[in-house]
Amino acid sequence: MKQILVPTDFSEPAENALKVAAQIAKKNNSEIIILHILELPSQMNDAVLGGASIPETMLFIKKANEMLDEVSSRPYLDGIWITEIVKIDKPIHGISQVSKEHNADLIVMGSHGSSGIEELLLGSNTEKMVRNSEIPVLVIKKDIANFNTSNIIFASDFSDETRKPFEKFINLAKFFEAKIHLVTICTPNSFKTTHAAEKAMNKFISEFNPGNYQTHIYNDTNIEKGIINFSNSINADIIGMCTHGRTGFAHFFNGSISEGLVNHAIKPVLTFKI
């Protein structure tokens, strides 16, 4: 893992994400790219794109660079190669573009989490990034002084469409030197017998070389609660999930378990787009 991208809005959750990224980078001699997106009012943005010189815009950029310099001087970043980027763009497009330009291997983002009507109407940039990112996204909710990666969950239905993202998951699990816990959640609305669930998981895993792993079947009232409760029961360090990247009506009606976990789980959530 050579490049880790950390978008920041200079908030406490963003700082928590950067601290985790620093721990990962130090163990693996990785570069950290700290990115701040300036989302200017549309009239300013149009003028900037048109080549006009706007004093307010230059002041915003200057202040953002000063704040990035301050962030980069944090003691926990000592010894890490840091690249600072200020970009004028919409957050999701800007983050995606920078991740491609710099061949980022992982995006680490902080999240406030949300619930109720705020979650339904607004959605966070982190949630949108989880839905759209082509590379893995690690979401951090709290300050983690010692980021442990001994036990990582991969919660799935183990369908054919999860094979490709699972390959990426295995690579990260081996990178983290983690034990993989494959879990299928059985609910009243998605019931599987133990025999059927075990057969599906064993068939799925037989096509890979996952290293140290264990399979589990967990029953709960719904899938999201099941994943959270199971992760607590084994004291997992990271919850791994696939996301479909649904948008519009499909997303409204079907929802996204991974996005729900980003909002509600306290543990770090690692997502892979199908």
ZAPA-741775 format. One record per atom (N, C-alpha, C): residue number from 1; x, y, z. Coordinates in steps of 0.2 Angstrom, whole numbers. Each point is the difference from the previous one (the first is absolute). Example, Ala and Ser with C-alpha at 12.3 -4.5 7.8 and 13.67 -1.06 7.14 Angstrom:
2
(1,(66,-28,39))
(1,(-4,6,0))
(1,(4,6,0))
(2,(-2,5,-4))
(2,(4,6,1))
(2,(-4,5,3))
% end
This chain:
274
(1,(4,-6,0))
(1,(-4,6,0))
(1,(4,6,0))
(2,(1,4,-6))
(2,(4,5,0))
(2,(-3,7,1))
(3,(-6,1,-2))
(3,(-3,7,1))
(3,(-7,-1,4))
(4,(-1,4,5))
(4,(-6,0,4))
(4,(-3,7,-1))
(5,(-6,1,-2))
(5,(-3,6,-1))
(5,(-4,2,6))
(6,(1,6,3))
(6,(-4,2,6))
(6,(-4,7,-2))
(7,(-6,0,-2))
(7,(-3,6,-1))
(7,(-1,3,7))
(8,(0,7,1))
(8,(-1,3,6))
(8,(-4,7,-1))
(9,(-4,1,5))
(9,(-4,6,1))
(9,(2,4,6))
(10,(6,-3,3))
(10,(3,3,6))
(10,(-4,-1,6))
(11,(-5,-5,0))
(11,(-4,-2,6))
(11,(3,-5,4))
(12,(-3,-1,6))
(12,(2,-6,4))
(12,(0,-6,-3))
(13,(-6,-2,-3))
(13,(0,-7,-4))
(13,(6,-1,-5))
(14,(1,6,-4))
(14,(6,0,-5))
(14,(6,-1,4))
(15,(1,3,5))
(15,(7,-1,4))
(15,(0,-7,3))
(16,(-5,-3,2))
(16,(0,-7,2))
(16,(2,-5,-6))
(17,(-3,2,-6))
(17,(2,-4,-6))
(17,(7,0,-1))
(18,(3,6,0))
(18,(7,2,-1))
(18,(5,-4,4))
(19,(-2,0,7))
(19,(4,-4,5))
(19,(0,-7,-2))
(20,(-6,-3,-2))
(20,(0,-7,-2))
(20,(5,-1,-6))
(21,(-1,4,-5))
(21,(4,0,-6))
(21,(7,0,1))
(22,(2,4,5))
(22,(7,1,2))
(22,(3,-7,3))
(23,(-4,-3,4))
(23,(2,-7,3))
(23,(1,-5,-6))
(24,(-5,0,-4))
(24,(1,-5,-6))
(24,(6,2,-4))
(25,(1,7,-1))
(25,(6,2,-4))
(25,(7,-2,3))
(26,(0,1,6))
(26,(7,-1,4))
(26,(2,-7,0))
(27,(-5,-5,0))
(27,(1,-7,0))
(27,(2,-2,-7))
(28,(-2,3,-5))
(28,(2,-2,-7))
(28,(3,5,-4))
(29,(3,5,3))
(29,(4,5,-4))
(29,(-4,3,-6))
(30,(-6,2,1))
(30,(-5,2,-5))
(30,(0,8,0))
(31,(-2,3,-5))
(31,(-1,7,-1))
(31,(-7,2,2))
(32,(-1,5,3))
(32,(-7,3,2))
(32,(-1,6,-5))
(33,(-6,0,-3))
(33,(-2,6,-4))
(33,(-6,3,4))
(34,(2,6,2))
(34,(-6,4,4))
(34,(-3,4,-5))
(35,(-7,-1,-1))
(35,(-3,4,-5))
(35,(-6,4,4))
(36,(0,7,-2))
(36,(-5,4,2))
(36,(-4,3,-6))
(37,(-7,-2,-1))
(37,(-4,3,-5))
(37,(-3,6,2))
(38,(1,5,-5))
(38,(-3,7,1))
(38,(-6,0,-5))
(39,(-6,0,3))
(39,(-6,0,-3))
(39,(-3,7,0))
(40,(2,4,-5))
(40,(-1,7,0))
(40,(-7,1,-2))
(41,(-3,6,1))
(41,(-7,2,-3))
(41,(1,0,-7))
(42,(-6,-2,-3))
(42,(0,-1,-8))
(42,(3,5,-4))
(43,(-2,7,2))
(43,(2,5,-4))
(43,(8,1,1))
(44,(3,-1,5))
(44,(7,0,1))
(44,(3,-6,-4))
(45,(-3,-6,1))
(45,(3,-6,-4))
(45,(0,1,-7))
(46,(-5,3,-3))
(46,(-1,2,-7))
(46,(5,5,-2))
(47,(2,5,4))
(47,(5,4,-2))
(47,(7,-2,0))
(48,(1,-5,5))
(48,(7,-3,0))
(48,(1,-4,-6))
(49,(-5,-4,-1))
(49,(0,-5,-6))
(49,(1,5,-7))
(50,(-2,5,0))
(50,(0,5,-5))
(50,(7,4,-1))
(51,(4,-1,6))
(51,(6,3,0))
(51,(0,7,3))
(52,(-5,2,3))
(52,(0,7,3))
(52,(4,-1,6))
(53,(2,6,3))
(53,(4,1,6))
(53,(-5,2,5))
(54,(-1,-3,5))
(54,(-5,2,5))
(54,(4,0,7))
(55,(0,6,3))
(55,(4,0,7))
(55,(-3,-5,5))
(56,(-6,0,0))
(56,(-3,-5,6))
(56,(2,-7,-1))
(57,(0,-2,-7))
(57,(2,-7,-1))
(57,(7,-1,2))
(58,(5,5,-2))
(58,(7,-1,2))
(58,(1,0,8))
(59,(-4,4,3))
(59,(0,0,7))
(59,(-2,-7,3))
(60,(-5,-3,-3))
(60,(-3,-7,3))
(60,(6,-5,-2))
(61,(3,0,-5))
(61,(5,-4,-2))
(61,(6,1,5))
(62,(2,6,1))
(62,(6,1,4))
(62,(-1,-2,7))
(63,(-6,1,3))
(63,(-2,-2,7))
(63,(0,-8,0))
(64,(-3,-3,-5))
(64,(0,-7,0))
(64,(7,-3,0))
(65,(5,3,-4))
(65,(6,-3,0))
(65,(4,1,7))
(66,(-2,6,3))
(66,(3,1,7))
(66,(-2,-5,5))
(67,(-7,-2,-1))
(67,(-3,-5,5))
(67,(3,-7,-2))
(68,(1,-1,-6))
(68,(3,-7,-2))
(68,(8,0,3))
(69,(3,5,-1))
(69,(7,1,3))
(69,(0,-2,7))
(70,(-5,3,4))
(70,(-1,-1,7))
(70,(-1,-7,2))
(71,(-5,-3,-4))
(71,(-2,-7,1))
(71,(6,-5,-1))
(72,(4,2,-6))
(72,(6,-5,-1))
(72,(5,1,5))
(73,(0,5,4))
(73,(6,0,5))
(73,(-2,-3,6))
(74,(-6,-4,1))
(74,(-2,-4,6))
(74,(6,-5,1))
(75,(2,0,7))
(75,(5,-5,2))
(75,(-1,-7,-2))
(76,(-6,-2,-1))
(76,(-2,-7,-2))
(76,(2,-2,-7))
(77,(1,6,-4))
(77,(2,-1,-7))
(77,(7,0,-1))
(78,(4,1,5))
(78,(8,0,-1))
(78,(2,-7,-3))
(79,(4,1,-5))
(79,(4,-5,-3))
(79,(-5,-3,-6))
(80,(-5,3,-2))
(80,(-5,-2,-5))
(80,(1,5,-6))
(81,(0,-3,-6))
(81,(0,5,-6))
(81,(-7,2,-1))
(82,(-1,7,0))
(82,(-6,3,0))
(82,(-1,4,-7))
(83,(-5,-1,-3))
(83,(-2,5,-6))
(83,(-6,3,2))
(84,(0,7,-1))
(84,(-6,4,2))
(84,(-3,2,-7))
(85,(-7,0,0))
(85,(-3,2,-6))
(85,(-6,4,2))
(86,(-1,6,-3))
(86,(-6,4,0))
(86,(-3,0,-7))
(87,(-7,-2,0))
(87,(-3,-1,-7))
(87,(-7,4,1))
(88,(-1,4,-6))
(88,(-7,3,0))
(88,(-4,-5,-4))
(89,(-5,-3,3))
(89,(-4,-5,-3))
(89,(-6,-2,4))
(90,(-5,-4,-2))
(90,(-5,-3,4))
(90,(4,-6,4))
(91,(-2,-1,6))
(91,(4,-4,4))
(91,(1,-7,-3))
(92,(-6,-4,-2))
(92,(1,-6,-2))
(92,(4,-1,-7))
(93,(-2,5,-4))
(93,(4,0,-7))
(93,(8,1,2))
(94,(1,5,4))
(94,(7,2,1))
(94,(4,-6,3))
(95,(-3,-3,5))
(95,(3,-6,4))
(95,(2,-5,-5))
(96,(-5,-2,-4))
(96,(0,-5,-5))
(96,(6,1,-5))
(97,(0,6,-2))
(97,(5,2,-5))
(97,(7,0,2))
(98,(1,3,6))
(98,(7,-1,4))
(98,(2,-7,1))
(99,(-5,-4,2))
(99,(2,-7,2))
(99,(2,-3,-7))
(100,(-3,1,-6))
(100,(3,-3,-6))
(100,(6,3,-2))
(101,(1,7,0))
(101,(6,3,-2))
(101,(6,-2,4))
(102,(-1,-2,6))
(102,(6,-2,5))
(102,(0,-7,1))
(103,(-4,-4,-4))
(103,(0,-7,1))
(103,(-1,-2,8))
(104,(-4,3,3))
(104,(-1,-2,7))
(104,(-3,-7,1))
(105,(3,-3,5))
(105,(-2,-7,2))
(105,(-6,0,5))
(106,(0,5,4))
(106,(-5,0,5))
(106,(-2,7,1))
(107,(-7,1,2))
(107,(-2,7,2))
(107,(-2,-1,7))
(108,(2,4,5))
(108,(-2,0,7))
(108,(-4,6,1))
(109,(-6,-1,3))
(109,(-4,6,1))
(109,(-3,0,7))
(110,(-1,6,3))
(110,(-4,0,6))
(110,(-7,1,-1))
(111,(-4,-2,5))
(111,(-7,1,-1))
(111,(-3,2,7))
(112,(-5,5,0))
(112,(-4,2,6))
(112,(-5,-5,1))
(113,(-2,-4,-5))
(113,(-6,-4,0))
(113,(-6,4,0))
(114,(-6,-3,-1))
(114,(-6,4,0))
(114,(-6,-5,1))
(115,(-6,2,1))
(115,(-5,-4,2))
(115,(-7,4,-2))
(116,(-5,-4,0))
(116,(-7,3,-1))
(116,(0,4,-7))
(117,(-4,6,1))
(117,(-1,4,-6))
(117,(6,3,-3))
(118,(5,1,4))
(118,(6,3,-3))
(118,(4,-5,-4))
(119,(0,-6,2))
(119,(3,-6,-4))
(119,(-4,0,-7))
(120,(-7,0,0))
(120,(-4,-1,-5))
(120,(0,5,-5))
(121,(1,7,2))
(121,(-1,5,-5))
(121,(7,3,-2))
(122,(5,-1,4))
(122,(7,4,-1))
(122,(5,-5,-3))
(123,(1,-5,4))
(123,(6,-5,-2))
(123,(6,4,1))
(124,(5,-3,2))
(124,(7,3,1))
(124,(4,-1,-6))
(125,(6,4,-1))
(125,(4,-2,-5))
(125,(4,-6,1))
(126,(1,-2,6))
(126,(3,-7,1))
(126,(-5,-5,-3))
(127,(-6,0,2))
(127,(-5,-5,-3))
(127,(-1,0,-7))
(128,(1,6,-3))
(128,(0,0,-8))
(128,(6,-3,-3))
(129,(6,1,4))
(129,(6,-2,-3))
(129,(0,-8,1))
(130,(-3,-3,5))
(130,(-1,-7,1))
(130,(-4,-3,-6))
(131,(-5,4,-2))
(131,(-4,-2,-5))
(131,(3,0,-7))
(132,(5,5,-1))
(132,(3,1,-7))
(132,(7,-2,-1))
(133,(4,-1,5))
(133,(7,-1,-1))
(133,(2,-6,-3))
(134,(4,0,-5))
(134,(3,-6,-3))
(134,(5,-4,4))
(135,(3,4,5))
(135,(5,-3,4))
(135,(-3,-1,7))
(136,(3,-4,4))
(136,(-2,-1,7))
(136,(0,6,4))
(137,(-6,1,4))
(137,(0,6,5))
(137,(-1,-3,7))
(138,(5,3,4))
(138,(0,-2,7))
(138,(-3,6,4))
(139,(-6,-1,4))
(139,(-3,5,3))
(139,(1,0,8))
(140,(2,5,2))
(140,(2,0,8))
(140,(-5,5,3))
(141,(-2,-2,6))
(141,(-5,3,4))
(141,(2,4,6))
(142,(6,-3,3))
(142,(2,3,6))
(142,(8,0,0))
(143,(3,3,5))
(143,(7,0,1))
(143,(2,-7,2))
(144,(5,-3,-4))
(144,(2,-6,2))
(144,(8,0,1))
(145,(2,0,6))
(145,(7,1,2))
(145,(4,-6,-3))
(146,(-2,-6,1))
(146,(3,-6,-3))
(146,(-4,-3,-5))
(147,(1,1,-6))
(147,(-4,-3,-5))
(147,(2,-7,-2))
(148,(-4,-5,3))
(148,(1,-7,0))
(148,(-4,-3,-6))
(149,(3,-5,-4))
(149,(-3,-3,-5))
(149,(0,-7,0))
(150,(0,-3,6))
(150,(1,-7,1))
(150,(-6,-4,-3))
(151,(-6,2,1))
(151,(-6,-3,-2))
(151,(-4,4,-5))
(152,(-1,-2,-6))
(152,(-5,4,-4))
(152,(-5,-4,-3))
(153,(-6,3,0))
(153,(-6,-4,-2))
(153,(-1,1,-7))
(154,(-3,-5,-4))
(154,(-2,1,-7))
(154,(-7,-2,0))
(155,(-5,4,1))
(155,(-7,-2,0))
(155,(-3,1,-7))
(156,(-3,-6,-2))
(156,(-2,0,-7))
(156,(-6,-6,-1))
(157,(-3,0,-6))
(157,(-4,-5,-2))
(157,(4,-5,-4))
(158,(6,1,-1))
(158,(4,-4,-4))
(158,(-2,-2,-7))
(159,(-3,5,-3))
(159,(-3,-1,-7))
(159,(6,1,-5))
(160,(-1,-1,-6))
(160,(5,0,-5))
(160,(3,7,-1))
(161,(-5,5,1))
(161,(3,7,-1))
(161,(4,3,5))
(162,(1,-4,6))
(162,(5,2,5))
(162,(7,-3,-1))
(163,(1,-4,-5))
(163,(6,-3,-1))
(163,(6,5,-1))
(164,(-1,4,-5))
(164,(5,5,-1))
(164,(2,5,6))
(165,(-5,3,3))
(165,(2,4,6))
(165,(3,-4,5))
(166,(-2,-7,1))
(166,(3,-4,5))
(166,(8,-1,-1))
(167,(2,0,-7))
(167,(7,-1,-1))
(167,(3,6,3))
(168,(-2,6,-1))
(168,(3,6,3))
(168,(0,0,7))
(169,(-6,-3,3))
(169,(0,-1,8))
(169,(5,-4,2))
(170,(2,-6,-3))
(170,(5,-4,2))
(170,(7,3,0))
(171,(1,4,-5))
(171,(6,3,-1))
(171,(1,5,6))
(172,(-5,4,2))
(172,(1,4,5))
(172,(0,-3,7))
(173,(-3,-6,1))
(173,(0,-4,6))
(173,(7,-3,1))
(174,(3,-2,-6))
(174,(7,-2,1))
(174,(5,5,1))
(175,(-2,6,-3))
(175,(4,6,1))
(175,(0,2,8))
(176,(-6,-1,3))
(176,(-1,2,7))
(176,(2,-6,5))
(177,(2,-6,-4))
(177,(2,-6,4))
(177,(-6,-2,5))
(178,(-6,0,-3))
(178,(-6,-1,4))
(178,(-3,-7,-1))
(179,(-4,-2,5))
(179,(-4,-6,-1))
(179,(-7,2,-3))
(180,(-2,-3,-5))
(180,(-6,1,-3))
(180,(-6,-4,3))
(181,(-5,4,2))
(181,(-6,-3,2))
(181,(-6,0,-5))
(182,(-1,-5,-4))
(182,(-6,0,-4))
(182,(-6,-1,3))
(183,(-5,5,-1))
(183,(-6,-1,4))
(183,(-6,1,-5))
(184,(-5,-4,1))
(184,(-7,1,-4))
(184,(-5,1,6))
(185,(-4,5,-1))
(185,(-5,2,5))
(185,(-7,-3,-3))
(186,(-3,-4,5))
(186,(-6,-3,-2))
(186,(-6,4,4))
(187,(-5,2,-3))
(187,(-5,4,3))
(187,(-7,-3,-2))
(188,(-5,2,3))
(188,(-7,-3,-2))
(188,(-1,2,-7))
(189,(2,5,-3))
(189,(-1,2,-7))
(189,(5,-3,-5))
(190,(5,-3,2))
(190,(5,-3,-4))
(190,(3,-6,3))
(191,(-5,-4,2))
(191,(2,-6,4))
(191,(4,-6,-5))
(192,(5,-2,3))
(192,(4,-6,-3))
(192,(1,-5,5))
(193,(-1,-7,-2))
(193,(2,-5,5))
(193,(7,0,1))
(194,(2,-3,6))
(194,(8,0,1))
(194,(3,-4,-5))
(195,(-3,-5,-3))
(195,(3,-4,-5))
(195,(1,4,-6))
(196,(-5,4,-2))
(196,(0,4,-6))
(196,(5,5,0))
(197,(1,4,6))
(197,(4,5,1))
(197,(8,-2,0))
(198,(1,-6,3))
(198,(7,-3,1))
(198,(2,-2,-7))
(199,(-5,-3,-4))
(199,(2,-2,-7))
(199,(2,6,-4))
(200,(-4,5,0))
(200,(1,6,-4))
(200,(7,3,2))
(201,(2,1,6))
(201,(6,3,2))
(201,(6,-5,-1))
(202,(-1,-6,1))
(202,(6,-5,-2))
(202,(1,0,-7))
(203,(-5,0,-5))
(203,(1,0,-7))
(203,(3,7,-2))
(204,(-2,5,3))
(204,(3,7,-1))
(204,(7,0,1))
(205,(2,-2,6))
(205,(7,1,3))
(205,(5,-5,-4))
(206,(-3,-6,-2))
(206,(4,-5,-4))
(206,(4,3,-6))
(207,(-3,5,-2))
(207,(3,3,-7))
(207,(6,5,2))
(208,(1,1,6))
(208,(5,5,2))
(208,(6,-3,5))
(209,(5,4,1))
(209,(5,-2,5))
(209,(0,6,5))
(210,(-5,0,5))
(210,(-1,5,5))
(210,(5,0,6))
(211,(4,-5,0))
(211,(4,-1,6))
(211,(-4,-1,6))
(212,(1,3,6))
(212,(-3,-1,6))
(212,(-7,2,0))
(213,(-5,-4,1))
(213,(-7,2,-1))
(213,(-4,-5,4))
(214,(-6,2,2))
(214,(-5,-4,3))
(214,(-7,2,-2))
(215,(-5,-5,-1))
(215,(-6,2,-2))
(215,(-5,0,6))
(216,(-5,4,-1))
(216,(-5,1,5))
(216,(-7,1,-3))
(217,(-5,-2,4))
(217,(-7,1,-2))
(217,(-3,3,6))
(218,(-4,6,-1))
(218,(-2,4,6))
(218,(-7,2,-1))
(219,(-5,-1,4))
(219,(-7,2,0))
(219,(-2,6,3))
(220,(-4,4,-3))
(220,(-2,6,3))
(220,(-6,3,-3))
(221,(-3,6,2))
(221,(-6,2,-3))
(221,(1,3,-6))
(222,(6,3,-2))
(222,(1,3,-6))
(222,(8,0,-2))
(223,(2,0,-6))
(223,(7,-1,-2))
(223,(4,5,4))
(224,(-2,7,0))
(224,(5,5,3))
(224,(1,-2,7))
(225,(-5,-1,4))
(225,(0,-1,7))
(225,(5,-7,1))
(226,(-2,-5,-4))
(226,(4,-6,0))
(226,(8,1,-1))
(227,(2,4,-5))
(227,(7,2,-1))
(227,(3,3,6))
(228,(-4,5,3))
(228,(3,4,5))
(228,(0,-4,7))
(229,(-5,-4,1))
(229,(0,-5,6))
(229,(5,-5,-1))
(230,(1,-3,-6))
(230,(5,-5,-1))
(230,(7,3,1))
(231,(1,6,-3))
(231,(7,3,1))
(231,(2,1,7))
(232,(-5,2,4))
(232,(1,1,7))
(232,(1,-7,4))
(233,(-3,-5,-2))
(233,(1,-6,3))
(233,(6,-3,-1))
(234,(4,1,-5))
(234,(7,-2,-1))
(234,(5,5,1))
(235,(-2,6,2))
(235,(4,6,1))
(235,(4,1,-6))
(236,(-3,0,-6))
(236,(3,2,-7))
(236,(3,7,0))
(237,(5,1,-4))
(237,(4,6,0))
(237,(-3,4,-6))
(238,(-2,-3,-5))
(238,(-3,3,-6))
(238,(-6,-4,-3))
(239,(-5,3,-3))
(239,(-5,-3,-3))
(239,(0,1,-7))
(240,(1,-5,-4))
(240,(1,0,-8))
(240,(-7,-1,-3))
(241,(-1,4,-5))
(241,(-7,-1,-4))
(241,(1,2,-7))
(242,(-4,-3,-4))
(242,(-1,2,-7))
(242,(-6,5,-1))
(243,(1,5,-4))
(243,(-5,4,-2))
(243,(-2,0,-7))
(244,(-7,1,-2))
(244,(-2,0,-6))
(244,(1,6,-4))
(245,(1,6,4))
(245,(0,6,-4))
(245,(-7,3,-2))
(246,(-5,-2,3))
(246,(-7,1,-2))
(246,(-1,8,0))
(247,(-4,3,-4))
(247,(-2,7,0))
(247,(-7,0,-2))
(248,(-3,6,1))
(248,(-7,2,-2))
(248,(-5,-5,4))
(249,(-5,-2,-4))
(249,(-6,-4,3))
(249,(3,-6,2))
(250,(4,-3,-3))
(250,(3,-7,2))
(250,(3,0,7))
(251,(4,6,1))
(251,(3,1,6))
(251,(-6,1,6))
(252,(-4,4,-2))
(252,(-6,2,5))
(252,(-4,-6,2))
(253,(-1,-4,-5))
(253,(-5,-6,2))
(253,(4,-6,3))
(254,(6,-1,-3))
(254,(4,-6,3))
(254,(5,2,5))
(255,(2,7,1))
(255,(5,1,5))
(255,(7,-3,-2))
(256,(4,1,5))
(256,(7,-3,-1))
(256,(2,-1,7))
(257,(1,-7,2))
(257,(3,-2,6))
(257,(6,3,2))
(258,(5,1,-5))
(258,(6,2,2))
(258,(0,8,2))
(259,(-5,4,-4))
(259,(-1,7,2))
(259,(-3,0,7))
(260,(-5,-5,2))
(260,(-2,0,6))
(260,(5,-1,6))
(261,(4,-4,-2))
(261,(6,-2,5))
(261,(4,6,1))
(262,(2,4,-6))
(262,(4,6,1))
(262,(-3,5,4))
(263,(-7,0,0))
(263,(-4,5,5))
(263,(0,-2,7))
(264,(-1,-7,1))
(264,(-2,-3,6))
(264,(5,-4,4))
(265,(5,-3,-3))
(265,(5,-4,3))
(265,(6,5,3))
(266,(2,-2,6))
(266,(5,3,3))
(266,(7,-2,-2))
(267,(0,-6,-2))
(267,(7,-3,-2))
(267,(1,2,-7))
(268,(7,0,-2))
(268,(2,2,-7))
(268,(-4,-4,-5))
(269,(-2,3,-6))
(269,(-4,-4,-5))
(269,(5,1,-6))
(270,(1,-6,-3))
(270,(4,0,-7))
(270,(-5,-3,-5))
(271,(0,4,-5))
(271,(-5,-1,-6))
(271,(3,-1,-6))
(272,(-3,-4,-5))
(272,(3,-2,-6))
(272,(-6,0,-5))
(273,(0,4,-5))
(273,(-5,1,-5))
(273,(-1,-6,-5))
(274,(-6,-3,-1))
(274,(-1,-5,-4))
(274,(0,2,-7))
% end
